[in-house]
């Protein structure tokens, strides 16, 4: 078991807990399942219906502590309007930019479905709060901050200005875009410049892509190279204490960045035995391995049909 191997090592280096924040949590929280017992988890989901589903899903939670909030993180505080779209995952503080959406994607075969999904069906009033003010503990360090809020990500970072400047957020995973789907949406370049100025290094830009190309029909209308994805950032090593190097290194291993994670663990002062134990663990569950095996042996056309 991971907790029997890893937790004693963390405790040996005075690490008794992890602090995860998931902003725009929707249907699930992002965390290391095997270390949930030492994880203090906070989830933000301003869509009332989605928040209720989260509360039901995690009613019997495995965490050291859990707080699910219906507040909306932003760069201001007070009551704000939150736009709920037909497909809940597209809901945002921002209004959709239908004209730009049409211009970039209007001729794709799936466009009508995409356009329908992003249409605003309801507007609710929610309380907005800055992350700087939400975190009351002046010594708290956020080990992992995930932000997926459909275009308002930079607003949230601005609301965490003090935390970022004090180097109290170790790793960020942020949804970014290179094309505006929402009005006044910031681009990846804006977020990248902001975080690099705060002392963060870009680890990866994971784009959402559909690689399937049909043999028959108008393939150029079906193939979609998505303009968005997840950007992963980590605080530069010189700003990390040895404890935070251990935690960040291990989290990077969990996220699949073995070389950088191993480097931080070596720089943290761990013994070679401890380093080897942490880097040897396989985070992929048996169920995930079976799924990957099926993907590998499944013919592409059948896999595409199943995905659809």
Beta strands, then each sheet from edge to edge (+ up, - down):
strand 1: 18-23
strand 2: 39-44
strand 3: 65-69
strand 4: 72-73
strand 5: 78-85
strand 6: 120-129
strand 7: 142-147
strand 8: 169-177
strand 9: 200-209
strand 10: 225-235
sheet 1: 3+ 2+ 1+ 7+ 8+ 10- 9+
sheet 2: 4+ 6+ 5-
end
